[in-house]
Amino acid sequence: MDLRKEIRRILLEWFEKPSEMIDKNLGTIVSHTYSYPPNVDRKTLEKFFDKIYKAQDSRLSFYQEEKLEKLKEKLAYLFVKQNPELSTLKHYVPYDAWHILNGVISGYNPDDILFFITHPGGYANPSIKNYVKKVHETFKKFPFTFSGGYLPSPKSFEKIKKSLEEKGIAENAVVN
């Protein structure tokens, strides 16, 4: 038995996707489910991601890295083609296929994926420092355990705040 794979499988079962967890607990609709391209399923994608993670741990030749980048790009284009709601991300594919794929697999909506791509570094991006602080303060008020790692777009954040307010959970939640 491959211990690394077994640990990964257990962790995937334990941790929900952040946006889906918010939807489930707050009744929002900030997550999104995408259609997979023909001949691609979750298992195939997991194998692909495993290869990429292993490749990051080893030294690849320029040719191997280039081939991997082209494969990520093709896969991202397939998802964009299969899901018209991702059409706004089409011109980002050559530059940021990895984040598009991660966003799709994580169930983030197109606005959240675009926000992450246009604000690289997420929580560490100094240009959105005040916004990140508001998000973090609001997330602290969640009535459930939240692993974090999710930086919603302003549009999704408004939905989250509204749901918190409607439920009376966040009388003091940061609103502005």
N, C-alpha and C positions, 0 to 999 in steps of 0.2 A: 504494500500500500504506500502511495506517495503522500507523505505527511503534509507537504505543502498544499497539495490539491485538496486534501481532506479538511485542513484548516480553512482554506478559502471557501469550500462548500458550506461549512458550518457558519462561517461569518456571513455569507450571503443569505443564509436562512435567518440569522439573528437580526440583521440590519435591514430595515426597509429603505426604500428610496426616499430621500428627504421630502421631496415635493408630494409624494404619495402619502407619506406619514402626516403631513400637514392637512391634506385633503381628508384623510380618514378621521383625524381628530378634531378638525375645525369645520368640516363641511364645505371647504373651499373647493374651487376647481382650478388649481394652479399646475397640476401635473398634466401630462399628456401621454397618450399611448399612440405609438406609431406603427404603421404597417411595415413589415419586413419585405425587402425585395425578394423576388423569386429565387429559390434555391439557397436562401439565407435564413437561418433560424437563430434563436437565442444561443443554442449550443455551439453552432458554427462561430458565432460572434465571440463567445467566451473563449474558444480555442484561439481565435485570432488575437484577442487581447492578451491571452497567456503568452503567445509567441512574441508579442511586442514587449511585454514586461521582461521576458527572458532575454530578449535582444538588448534591452536597456542595461541588463546586468553583464552583458558580454561585449566584447569589442567586435564591431562589424566592419567589413570593408566598405568603402565608399559605394561600391556597386550594390551591396546588400542593403545599405541604408536607403539608397535611392529607390531600390525595388520596393522596400517596405513603405516608403513615403507614397509612391505611386499606387500601391495597393490600398492604403488608407484613403487616398484621394478618390479612387474609383468607388470604393465602398460608400464614402460620404455622398458622392454624386448619385449612386443608386438609391440611397435613402431620400435624397432631395427629390429625385424623379418620382419615387413611389409615394411621396407625401407632399402634395401641393402646398400645404401650410408651411413648408420649409423653403419655399421658393425665394424668400428674402435672403436666405443664407447662401444661395447658389454661388455668388461671386466671392464668397469667403472660403470656399472649399479648397482652392489651391494653397491658401495661406494657413488655414486652420481646420483641416479635416479632422484632426484628432479631437478637438473640443466639440465639434459638431457630433461626431460619433459618441463621445462620452455623454453629451447632453441627451442625445436620442435614447441611448441605452439606460440612462438614469431617469428617464421619463420627464425631463424638463420641457416646458412648453417653448415654442419658437422664440417668444420675447425674452425668456430667461437665457436661452442659448446665445441669442444675438447680444444681449447685455453683457454676458461674460466675455464674448469675443471682442466687443468694442471697449471693454474695460479690463484689459489683461491684468492678471495678478489678483483679481477679485478682492478679497479682504485686505490684501497688502497694497492695493493701488492708492497712492496718496491723493489722486484727483477726486476720489469718491469717499474720502475719509469720513466726512460728516454723515453721508448716507449710510455707510457701513456701521457707524456708531448707532444710528437710529434702528437699523435692522437688528443689531446685536441686543440692544436694550429691549426691543419688542420680543425677540425670541426668548429672552430670559423670563418673560411672563407666561410662556406656554404652560398649560396645565398637564403636560406630559414630557417625558424625557425625549430630548432631541439631540441627535449626535452632531448636528451642524454640517458644515461643509457646503451649505447651499446659500448662495447669495441671489435672492430673487430680483427680477427686474422691478423697477418702480411700479409698473402696472400690476404685477403679481403681489408686490408688497402691499399695495392699496387693498387688494382683495383679502389678504391675510389680516390686515388691521381692521377692516370692516367686519370680518367674521368675529374677531376677538371682541370688538365693541358690541356687536349684536348679542353675543353670548354673555356680556357683562364680565368678561374675564379680564379685560384690560382697561379699566376705568382710567388708569394712569399710564397706559401705554403711549409711547411716543407716537404722535399723529402727524406732525409736520415734517 
